[in-house]
Amino acid sequence: MNTRPASEQHIVSQRLLMTFASLSIMAILSIVGFFIHHDYIDDKKQATRSASNIVQLVDRNISEVMRLYDDVLNGMIKTWQSAPLNSLSEDIQHQLLFSRAQDAPSDDGFFILNAHGVVVADSRTAIASPADLSDQAYFTAHRHGSRDALFISPPFKTGPDVDDWNIAFSRRISAPDGTFLGVGVAQMRLEYFYELFQSLELSPDDTINLMSSDGTLITQYPVTIRPLFGTYVGCLPGIQRLFDETDGSFIATSHIYGVEEFAVLLVDTDTRGARQIAEGIRKAVEGMAPITDGGTSVTISLGTYTRQVRTGDTLQELVRKADAALYEAKHSGRNRVVSVSEQQHEQNVA
């Protein structure tokens, strides 16, 4: 027989109810935390795999294109330095010099520059216009350098249109004794990279930036900062870390990582109680340590909706109205709780 007074039984019941509610909140938080962390790890692994696959594909493609351009350049220079070439007509000379130029994708001309930087042969026309290109970066690099290495120029404008951007591949032309004789140059339109990156089927929010090893931005897809093509961006913190790493991948902090949603069904709970539980979840998530070292803390927005159950009610309708409260919380500044009751919803509708 229970001999406790009714008031004591009521206090014990309240304590048990409060303990049960606290344990329920802790269980909810544990489940939420598990799924957020689990989804983050899965997304991180998937993003790393995708980035690695894209980098390998781009690296292989660009390496093949560079090798092709370099082969054509070397063949052109070798032909130019061939003694019998001068005995042939200009048309035959032109055909022999640039016989493989059409093999290079998106080419915008192959050229021979003499020791003064003046164009003496042009793949685009049989009679070259004697343009002075001695101020170009590739000519200066080869004139002052003795190494016969492939030089890749920064991007440069070639016309008035926004898409008129090229890069140049070039090699030094030297006499047997090392004397500087000129430069062999091949220009490639940057549209080649646009088409390559477009074929990768990136997500709508993805961006690819192609940089040289010295931190110069060559191109970007989708293009958002075209005026910065050819400028040095190696001073940016994310780029510095990229150059500091020998290989592998890393994750940098972005403004928005992503959105995870979950639902909690509370039985026999009024609007005030639902809001208290939601606030408990919000504060607990806000107090969690960052998922990554040096990262920002995770925040959460919650929406609650309460009503008396009636015949014909569906869970989908209840979730839809709670979802509307959630989006109101997000649009109001995030990291907050918005609670809507049945009475408030009917007043808003009216």
KEKE-3310 file (N, C-alpha, C; in steps of 0.2 Angstrom, whole numbers, plus 5000, padded with zeros to 4 digits):
npx = (5004:5003:5009:5012:5009:4997:5002:5016:5018:5014:5025:5035:5031:5032:5046:5051:5045:5052:5065:5064:5061:5072:5081:5076:5078:5092:5094:5089:5098:5109:5107:5104:5117:5125:5120:5123:5137:5140:5134:5142:5155:5153:5150:5162:5171:5166:5167:5181:5184:5178:5185:5198:5196:5193:5204:5214:5209:5209:5223:5229:5223:5227:5241:5243:5239:5249:5260:5258:5258:5271:5278:5274:5280:5294:5296:5293:5303:5315:5313:5314:5327:5333:5345:5342:5329:5329:5331:5319:5303:5292:5279:5281:5290:5282:5272:5279:5285:5273:5266:5260:5253:5239:5235:5235:5224:5213:5221:5229:5238:5255:5271:5287:5300:5312:5329:5327:5314:5304:5291:5294:5289:5273:5259:5247:5246:5254:5263:5271:5266:5277:5277:5281:5286:5294:5291:5284:5281:5286:5296:5305:5309:5316:5326:5334:5337:5347:5343:5335:5320:5303:5292:5278:5267:5259:5241:5235:5227:5219:5211:5196:5184:5177:5180:5192:5206:5222:5235:5253:5264:5281:5298:5316:5326:5341:5358:5371:5382:5376:5371:5358:5345:5331:5314:5302:5285:5269:5252:5237:5220:5210:5198:5198:5200:5188:5179:5184:5182:5168:5164:5165:5154:5151:5144:5131:5136:5150:5167:5181:5198:5211:5228:5245:5261:5268:5258:5250:5234:5227:5215:5197:5182:5165:5167:5170:5178:5185:5193:5204:5212:5228:5234:5243:5239:5244:5246:5234:5227:5221:5227:5240:5241:5239:5250:5259:5257:5263:5256:5239:5224:5214:5202:5195:5188:5171:5158:5146:5142:5133:5116:5107:5093:5081:5067:5057:5046:5034:5024:5010:5013:5014:5014:5023:5031:5036:5044:5054:5061:5066:5074:5083:5089:5095:5104:5113:5118:5124:5134:5143:5159:5169:5168:5179:5197:5200:5189:5173:5160:5145:5129:5111:5094:5078:5060:5044:5028:5012:4997:4980:4976:4966:4953:4958:4969:4986:5003:5011:5006:5007:5021:5024:5019:5027:5039:5037:5038:5052:5059:5055:5063:5076:5076:5075:5087:5094:5101:5091:5075:5058:5042:5026:5009:4993:4983:4989:4993:4980:4976:4985:4982:4969)
npy = (4994:5011:5024:5037:5055:5064:5076:5074:5063:5070:5079:5070:5064:5075:5077:5065:5067:5078:5073:5063:5071:5078:5068:5064:5075:5075:5063:5066:5076:5068:5060:5069:5075:5064:5061:5073:5074:5062:5063:5074:5068:5059:5068:5075:5065:5061:5073:5075:5064:5067:5079:5075:5066:5075:5084:5074:5071:5084:5087:5077:5080:5093:5091:5083:5092:5102:5095:5091:5104:5108:5098:5102:5115:5112:5105:5115:5124:5116:5114:5127:5130:5122:5120:5118:5125:5138:5138:5135:5140:5153:5149:5135:5135:5140:5130:5119:5123:5125:5114:5105:5113:5114:5103:5107:5110:5124:5134:5150:5154:5151:5157:5163:5173:5185:5189:5201:5202:5203:5198:5185:5174:5167:5157:5160:5167:5167:5177:5185:5198:5211:5212:5220:5211:5212:5216:5207:5195:5182:5184:5192:5183:5173:5179:5184:5173:5158:5145:5132:5130:5125:5139:5146:5158:5172:5174:5185:5199:5199:5205:5215:5209:5201:5188:5187:5181:5174:5162:5159:5147:5145:5143:5145:5150:5145:5147:5135:5139:5144:5157:5169:5168:5170:5167:5154:5153:5149:5152:5150:5149:5154:5149:5135:5129:5133:5125:5113:5112:5114:5102:5094:5092:5100:5103:5116:5125:5124:5129:5130:5135:5139:5139:5145:5138:5148:5156:5163:5168:5159:5155:5153:5144:5143:5159:5172:5182:5188:5200:5198:5189:5183:5190:5190:5179:5172:5176:5175:5167:5154:5150:5150:5140:5129:5129:5126:5113:5097:5087:5079:5083:5097:5105:5121:5134:5139:5151:5145:5129:5119:5112:5103:5094:5089:5081:5082:5074:5079:5073:5077:5090:5107:5124:5132:5122:5115:5125:5127:5115:5116:5127:5122:5112:5121:5129:5119:5114:5125:5127:5117:5110:5116:5107:5105:5108:5124:5128:5136:5137:5126:5131:5131:5132:5132:5127:5127:5119:5118:5110:5104:5087:5081:5072:5065:5073:5074:5068:5073:5086:5092:5092:5100:5113:5115:5116:5128:5137:5134:5139:5152:5156:5154:5164:5175:5178:5166:5154:5153:5151:5149:5149:5143:5142:5133:5142:5155:5152:5151:5164:5171:5167:5171)
npz = (5000:4996:5006:5005:5006:4995:4990:4991:4982:4970:4969:4967:4955:4947:4947:4942:4929:4925:4925:4915:4904:4903:4900:4888:4880:4880:4874:4861:4857:4856:4846:4836:4835:4832:4819:4812:4813:4807:4794:4790:4790:4779:4769:4768:4764:4752:4745:4745:4737:4725:4722:4721:4710:4700:4699:4695:4682:4676:4677:4669:4657:4654:4655:4644:4633:4635:4632:4619:4612:4615:4608:4595:4595:4596:4585:4575:4578:4575:4562:4557:4560:4551:4537:4523:4522:4518:4505:4499:4492:4499:4502:4503:4513:4523:4524:4529:4541:4549:4549:4558:4566:4566:4574:4587:4600:4601:4596:4594:4585:4579:4580:4575:4582:4579:4585:4590:4594:4584:4574:4562:4556:4554:4558:4554:4542:4526:4523:4535:4547:4552:4567:4583:4596:4607:4620:4627:4640:4638:4628:4635:4645:4639:4632:4642:4648:4649:4648:4639:4641:4642:4642:4651:4649:4658:4658:4644:4637:4620:4612:4611:4616:4630:4632:4625:4629:4630:4633:4632:4625:4625:4618:4618:4605:4600:4595:4590:4598:4609:4608:4608:4597:4595:4597:4599:4598:4604:4604:4614:4616:4630:4631:4629:4641:4648:4641:4644:4658:4659:4654:4664:4672:4685:4701:4704:4713:4713:4710:4699:4700:4690:4692:4690:4695:4702:4708:4700:4694:4681:4675:4677:4682:4685:4677:4687:4691:4680:4677:4685:4680:4676:4687:4703:4715:4725:4738:4746:4760:4759:4747:4750:4759:4750:4742:4752:4755:4751:4744:4742:4750:4756:4768:4767:4777:4773:4769:4769:4774:4773:4774:4787:4791:4803:4812:4826:4836:4847:4860:4869:4873:4876:4867:4874:4881:4869:4864:4874:4874:4861:4862:4871:4863:4853:4860:4865:4853:4849:4858:4855:4851:4837:4822:4814:4816:4821:4814:4812:4824:4825:4821:4824:4817:4822:4821:4828:4829:4836:4840:4843:4841:4828:4820:4805:4804:4797:4798:4789:4786:4798:4799:4788:4792:4803:4796:4789:4800:4803:4792:4793:4804:4799:4789:4797:4803:4808:4819:4829:4837:4831:4836:4832:4835:4834:4835:4832:4819:4813:4815:4807:4795:4793)
capx = (5000:5006:5007:5015:5004:4996:5007:5023:5017:5014:5031:5040:5029:5035:5053:5052:5044:5057:5071:5062:5061:5080:5085:5074:5082:5099:5094:5088:5104:5114:5105:5106:5124:5127:5118:5126:5144:5140:5133:5148:5161:5152:5151:5169:5174:5163:5170:5188:5185:5176:5190:5204:5195:5193:5211:5217:5207:5211:5230:5230:5221:5232:5248:5243:5239:5255:5265:5256:5260:5278:5280:5274:5285:5300:5296:5294:5310:5320:5312:5316:5335:5336:5348:5338:5323:5330:5331:5313:5298:5289:5274:5283:5293:5276:5268:5284:5285:5267:5262:5257:5249:5232:5234:5235:5218:5211:5227:5228:5244:5262:5276:5294:5302:5320:5333:5325:5307:5300:5288:5296:5285:5266:5255:5240:5247:5260:5268:5270:5267:5283:5275:5286:5283:5299:5289:5280:5285:5290:5302:5310:5311:5320:5332:5338:5339:5350:5340:5330:5315:5296:5290:5271:5266:5253:5236:5235:5221:5221:5205:5191:5179:5178:5183:5198:5211:5226:5241:5258:5269:5287:5305:5321:5330:5348:5364:5375:5386:5371:5369:5351:5343:5324:5309:5296:5279:5262:5246:5232:5214:5208:5192:5200:5199:5181:5176:5186:5179:5161:5163:5166:5148:5151:5138:5130:5140:5157:5171:5188:5203:5218:5234:5252:5265:5270:5252:5246:5228:5226:5208:5192:5176:5162:5171:5167:5183:5189:5198:5210:5216:5235:5236:5246:5234:5247:5246:5228:5228:5219:5231:5247:5241:5239:5257:5263:5256:5266:5251:5233:5218:5212:5196:5195:5181:5167:5153:5140:5144:5127:5110:5105:5086:5078:5061:5056:5038:5033:5017:5007:5018:5011:5018:5029:5036:5040:5049:5059:5065:5069:5079:5088:5093:5099:5110:5117:5122:5129:5140:5147:5166:5169:5169:5186:5201:5201:5183:5168:5155:5139:5123:5105:5088:5072:5054:5040:5021:5008:4990:4977:4975:4959:4952:4960:4976:4991:5009:5014:5003:5010:5028:5024:5018:5033:5044:5037:5041:5059:5061:5055:5068:5082:5076:5075:5094:5097:5102:5085:5069:5052:5036:5019:5003:4987:4979:4993:4992:4973:4975:4989:4978:4963)
capy = (5000:5017:5028:5044:5060:5065:5081:5071:5059:5074:5081:5065:5063:5080:5076:5060:5069:5083:5069:5060:5076:5080:5062:5064:5080:5072:5057:5069:5079:5063:5057:5074:5076:5058:5061:5079:5072:5056:5066:5078:5064:5056:5073:5076:5059:5062:5079:5073:5059:5071:5084:5071:5064:5081:5086:5070:5072:5090:5087:5073:5083:5099:5088:5080:5097:5105:5090:5092:5111:5108:5094:5106:5120:5109:5103:5121:5127:5112:5115:5134:5130:5118:5124:5118:5128:5145:5137:5134:5146:5155:5145:5129:5136:5141:5124:5115:5126:5125:5108:5102:5119:5113:5098:5110:5113:5131:5138:5156:5156:5149:5162:5164:5179:5185:5191:5208:5202:5205:5192:5184:5169:5167:5151:5162:5170:5166:5183:5188:5205:5212:5215:5220:5208:5212:5218:5202:5192:5176:5186:5194:5178:5169:5183:5185:5166:5153:5138:5130:5126:5128:5145:5147:5165:5173:5176:5191:5201:5199:5208:5220:5206:5199:5182:5187:5179:5169:5161:5157:5142:5147:5140:5149:5148:5146:5145:5130:5141:5147:5164:5170:5169:5172:5163:5151:5155:5146:5155:5146:5153:5151:5145:5128:5127:5134:5119:5107:5112:5113:5095:5090:5092:5102:5105:5123:5130:5122:5133:5128:5140:5136:5144:5143:5136:5154:5159:5168:5165:5158:5155:5151:5142:5148:5165:5177:5187:5189:5205:5196:5184:5186:5193:5186:5178:5167:5179:5173:5162:5147:5148:5149:5133:5125:5129:5124:5106:5094:5084:5078:5088:5100:5109:5127:5136:5143:5154:5141:5122:5115:5112:5097:5095:5083:5083:5079:5074:5079:5071:5080:5096:5113:5128:5134:5117:5114:5130:5126:5110:5118:5131:5118:5109:5126:5131:5113:5114:5131:5126:5111:5112:5116:5100:5104:5112:5131:5130:5140:5133:5125:5134:5128:5136:5127:5130:5122:5120:5114:5110:5099:5082:5080:5067:5068:5076:5069:5070:5077:5093:5095:5094:5106:5119:5116:5118:5135:5140:5134:5144:5159:5156:5155:5171:5180:5179:5160:5152:5155:5147:5152:5144:5144:5138:5133:5149:5160:5150:5153:5172:5174:5165:5176)
capz = (5000:4995:5011:5004:5004:4988:4988:4990:4976:4965:4968:4964:4948:4943:4947:4937:4923:4923:4923:4909:4899:4902:4897:4881:4876:4879:4869:4855:4855:4855:4839:4831:4835:4828:4812:4809:4812:4802:4787:4788:4788:4773:4764:4767:4760:4745:4742:4744:4731:4719:4720:4718:4703:4695:4699:4691:4676:4673:4677:4664:4651:4653:4653:4637:4629:4635:4628:4611:4610:4616:4602:4589:4595:4595:4577:4571:4579:4572:4554:4556:4560:4545:4532:4517:4522:4515:4498:4496:4492:4505:4503:4505:4520:4528:4525:4532:4547:4553:4546:4564:4570:4567:4579:4594:4601:4603:4595:4591:4581:4580:4578:4576:4583:4579:4591:4592:4596:4578:4571:4555:4553:4557:4555:4551:4536:4523:4524:4542:4548:4557:4573:4588:4603:4612:4627:4630:4645:4636:4625:4640:4649:4635:4630:4648:4651:4644:4648:4634:4644:4640:4646:4650:4650:4662:4653:4642:4632:4613:4609:4615:4619:4637:4631:4621:4633:4628:4636:4627:4626:4621:4619:4616:4599:4601:4590:4593:4604:4614:4606:4607:4590:4595:4602:4595:4602:4602:4608:4615:4619:4637:4630:4629:4648:4649:4638:4648:4665:4658:4653:4671:4676:4692:4705:4703:4718:4712:4706:4698:4698:4688:4694:4689:4701:4706:4711:4696:4692:4674:4673:4682:4679:4680:4677:4691:4692:4674:4677:4689:4676:4676:4693:4708:4721:4730:4745:4749:4765:4756:4741:4753:4761:4745:4740:4757:4756:4745:4740:4746:4749:4763:4768:4770:4779:4768:4772:4771:4773:4771:4779:4789:4794:4806:4815:4833:4837:4855:4862:4876:4874:4873:4864:4878:4882:4863:4863:4879:4871:4855:4864:4874:4857:4850:4865:4865:4847:4848:4863:4853:4848:4830:4819:4812:4820:4819:4811:4816:4828:4821:4824:4821:4818:4824:4820:4831:4828:4840:4839:4846:4836:4826:4815:4798:4804:4795:4800:4783:4787:4804:4797:4783:4796:4807:4792:4788:4805:4802:4787:4796:4809:4795:4786:4802:4805:4809:4826:4833:4837:4830:4838:4830:4838:4830:4836:4829:4812:4811:4815:4801:4789:4793)
cpx = (5004:5004:5009:5009:5003:5001:5014:5023:5018:5021:5036:5038:5032:5042:5055:5050:5049:5064:5070:5063:5068:5083:5082:5077:5089:5099:5093:5094:5109:5113:5106:5113:5127:5126:5122:5133:5144:5139:5139:5154:5159:5152:5158:5173:5172:5166:5177:5189:5183:5182:5196:5203:5195:5200:5215:5215:5209:5219:5232:5229:5226:5239:5248:5243:5246:5261:5264:5259:5268:5281:5280:5279:5292:5301:5297:5300:5315:5319:5315:5324:5338:5339:5344:5332:5323:5330:5324:5308:5295:5283:5276:5286:5287:5273:5273:5284:5279:5263:5258:5253:5242:5230:5233:5228:5217:5217:5225:5234:5250:5266:5283:5296:5310:5323:5330:5317:5302:5298:5291:5293:5278:5262:5249:5240:5254:5266:5267:5271:5272:5281:5280:5283:5289:5297:5285:5285:5289:5296:5307:5313:5317:5327:5337:5340:5342:5347:5334:5324:5308:5294:5282:5270:5260:5247:5237:5229:5224:5216:5201:5186:5181:5182:5190:5204:5215:5232:5246:5262:5275:5293:5310:5324:5337:5353:5367:5380:5382:5369:5361:5349:5335:5320:5304:5290:5273:5257:5240:5226:5212:5202:5192:5198:5192:5177:5178:5182:5171:5159:5163:5159:5148:5144:5137:5134:5148:5160:5178:5192:5209:5223:5240:5255:5268:5264:5248:5240:5227:5219:5203:5186:5171:5166:5167:5172:5188:5195:5204:5214:5223:5238:5239:5241:5237:5247:5240:5229:5227:5224:5238:5247:5242:5246:5261:5263:5260:5261:5244:5228:5217:5205:5197:5188:5178:5162:5147:5143:5139:5122:5108:5098:5084:5071:5061:5049:5037:5026:5016:5012:5015:5016:5024:5034:5040:5046:5055:5064:5069:5075:5085:5093:5098:5105:5115:5122:5127:5135:5144:5154:5165:5171:5177:5190:5202:5194:5178:5163:5149:5133:5117:5099:5083:5065:5049:5033:5017:5001:4987:4975:4968:4959:4954:4966:4981:4998:5013:5012:5006:5018:5029:5023:5024:5039:5044:5039:5049:5062:5060:5061:5075:5082:5076:5082:5097:5099:5097:5080:5063:5046:5030:5014:4998:4983:4982:4992:4985:4973:4979:4985:4972:4965)
cpy = (5006:5022:5035:5049:5061:5071:5079:5067:5064:5077:5076:5064:5069:5080:5071:5062:5074:5079:5066:5065:5078:5074:5062:5069:5078:5067:5061:5072:5074:5061:5062:5075:5070:5059:5067:5077:5066:5059:5070:5074:5061:5061:5075:5071:5060:5068:5078:5069:5063:5076:5080:5068:5069:5083:5081:5070:5078:5090:5082:5076:5089:5096:5086:5086:5101:5101:5091:5099:5111:5104:5098:5112:5118:5108:5109:5124:5123:5113:5122:5134:5126:5122:5124:5122:5135:5144:5136:5140:5147:5151:5138:5129:5136:5134:5119:5117:5124:5119:5105:5107:5117:5107:5101:5112:5120:5135:5144:5159:5153:5154:5160:5171:5179:5188:5198:5208:5203:5198:5191:5178:5168:5162:5154:5165:5168:5171:5186:5195:5206:5215:5215:5217:5208:5213:5213:5198:5186:5178:5188:5188:5174:5173:5184:5178:5162:5146:5137:5126:5129:5133:5145:5154:5166:5175:5183:5192:5201:5202:5212:5215:5203:5192:5181:5187:5173:5167:5158:5152:5145:5143:5145:5146:5150:5144:5139:5132:5144:5154:5164:5172:5172:5167:5160:5151:5151:5149:5151:5150:5150:5148:5138:5126:5128:5127:5113:5107:5111:5106:5091:5089:5094:5103:5113:5127:5129:5128:5130:5134:5137:5141:5141:5141:5142:5158:5164:5164:5165:5159:5153:5149:5140:5154:5170:5183:5188:5194:5203:5191:5187:5189:5188:5185:5173:5170:5177:5167:5155:5145:5147:5142:5128:5124:5126:5116:5103:5090:5083:5083:5091:5104:5115:5130:5141:5146:5150:5134:5118:5115:5105:5098:5088:5086:5079:5080:5074:5078:5075:5086:5102:5118:5130:5128:5115:5119:5129:5121:5112:5123:5127:5115:5115:5128:5125:5113:5119:5130:5120:5114:5112:5109:5099:5109:5119:5133:5134:5135:5132:5128:5130:5132:5131:5131:5124:5124:5116:5115:5104:5094:5082:5075:5069:5071:5071:5072:5074:5085:5096:5097:5100:5113:5121:5118:5125:5139:5140:5139:5151:5161:5158:5162:5176:5181:5172:5160:5155:5150:5151:5147:5147:5139:5138:5139:5154:5158:5153:5161:5174:5172:5170:5183)
cpz = (5000:5001:5011:5003:4997:4985:4986:4983:4970:4963:4965:4957:4944:4942:4941:4930:4920:4921:4917:4903:4897:4898:4889:4877:4875:4874:4862:4852:4853:4848:4834:4830:4831:4820:4808:4808:4807:4795:4785:4786:4781:4767:4763:4763:4753:4741:4740:4738:4725:4717:4718:4711:4698:4694:4694:4684:4672:4672:4671:4657:4649:4651:4646:4632:4629:4631:4621:4609:4610:4610:4596:4589:4593:4588:4573:4572:4575:4564:4553:4555:4555:4539:4526:4516:4518:4507:4495:4496:4498:4507:4506:4512:4525:4529:4530:4540:4552:4551:4552:4568:4571:4572:4586:4595:4603:4601:4592:4587:4584:4577:4579:4576:4582:4585:4594:4594:4590:4575:4563:4552:4557:4554:4552:4545:4533:4523:4531:4542:4553:4563:4579:4594:4608:4619:4630:4635:4643:4632:4630:4644:4645:4633:4636:4651:4646:4643:4642:4636:4642:4645:4645:4653:4655:4656:4651:4637:4625:4609:4613:4618:4626:4637:4627:4626:4630:4633:4631:4629:4622:4622:4616:4610:4600:4596:4594:4599:4610:4613:4605:4600:4590:4599:4597:4600:4599:4607:4608:4619:4625:4636:4630:4636:4650:4647:4642:4654:4664:4657:4659:4674:4683:4695:4704:4707:4717:4708:4705:4696:4696:4689:4692:4695:4705:4709:4707:4693:4684:4672:4678:4679:4685:4682:4681:4692:4686:4674:4681:4686:4675:4682:4698:4714:4726:4737:4749:4754:4762:4751:4744:4756:4756:4742:4745:4757:4750:4741:4744:4745:4756:4762:4771:4772:4774:4772:4774:4769:4770:4776:4780:4792:4797:4810:4821:4834:4845:4856:4869:4878:4871:4870:4868:4879:4875:4862:4868:4876:4865:4857:4867:4868:4854:4854:4865:4859:4846:4853:4861:4850:4841:4827:4817:4816:4817:4815:4815:4819:4824:4825:4821:4822:4818:4823:4824:4829:4832:4839:4842:4840:4835:4821:4808:4798:4801:4797:4795:4784:4793:4803:4793:4787:4800:4802:4790:4793:4805:4797:4789:4800:4805:4792:4791:4805:4807:4817:4830:4833:4835:4831:4835:4833:4833:4830:4832:4821:4809:4810:4809:4795:4788:4791)
residu = (MET:ASN:THR:ARG:PRO:ALA:SER:GLU:GLN:HIS:ILE:VAL:SER:GLN:ARG:LEU:LEU:MET:THR:PHE:ALA:SER:LEU:SER:ILE:MET:ALA:ILE:LEU:SER:ILE:VAL:GLY:PHE:PHE:ILE:HIS:HIS:ASP:TYR:ILE:ASP:ASP:LYS:LYS:GLN:ALA:THR:ARG:SER:ALA:SER:ASN:ILE:VAL:GLN:LEU:VAL:ASP:ARG:ASN:ILE:SER:GLU:VAL:MET:ARG:LEU:TYR:ASP:ASP:VAL:LEU:ASN:GLY:MET:ILE:LYS:THR:TRP:GLN:SER:ALA:PRO:LEU:ASN:SER:LEU:SER:GLU:ASP:ILE:GLN:HIS:GLN:LEU:LEU:PHE:SER:ARG:ALA:GLN:ASP:ALA:PRO:SER:ASP:ASP:GLY:PHE:PHE:ILE:LEU:ASN:ALA:HIS:GLY:VAL:VAL:VAL:ALA:ASP:SER:ARG:THR:ALA:ILE:ALA:SER:PRO:ALA:ASP:LEU:SER:ASP:GLN:ALA:TYR:PHE:THR:ALA:HIS:ARG:HIS:GLY:SER:ARG:ASP:ALA:LEU:PHE:ILE:SER:PRO:PRO:PHE:LYS:THR:GLY:PRO:ASP:VAL:ASP:ASP:TRP:ASN:ILE:ALA:PHE:SER:ARG:ARG:ILE:SER:ALA:PRO:ASP:GLY:THR:PHE:LEU:GLY:VAL:GLY:VAL:ALA:GLN:MET:ARG:LEU:GLU:TYR:PHE:TYR:GLU:LEU:PHE:GLN:SER:LEU:GLU:LEU:SER:PRO:ASP:ASP:THR:ILE:ASN:LEU:MET:SER:SER:ASP:GLY:THR:LEU:ILE:THR:GLN:TYR:PRO:VAL:THR:ILE:ARG:PRO:LEU:PHE:GLY:THR:TYR:VAL:GLY:CYS:LEU:PRO:GLY:ILE:GLN:ARG:LEU:PHE:ASP:GLU:THR:ASP:GLY:SER:PHE:ILE:ALA:THR:SER:HIS:ILE:TYR:GLY:VAL:GLU:GLU:PHE:ALA:VAL:LEU:LEU:VAL:ASP:THR:ASP:THR:ARG:GLY:ALA:ARG:GLN:ILE:ALA:GLU:GLY:ILE:ARG:LYS:ALA:VAL:GLU:GLY:MET:ALA:PRO:ILE:THR:ASP:GLY:GLY:THR:SER:VAL:THR:ILE:SER:LEU:GLY:THR:TYR:THR:ARG:GLN:VAL:ARG:THR:GLY:ASP:THR:LEU:GLN:GLU:LEU:VAL:ARG:LYS:ALA:ASP:ALA:ALA:LEU:TYR:GLU:ALA:LYS:HIS:SER:GLY:ARG:ASN:ARG:VAL:VAL:SER:VAL:SER:GLU:GLN:GLN:HIS:GLU:GLN:ASN:VAL:ALA)
# end
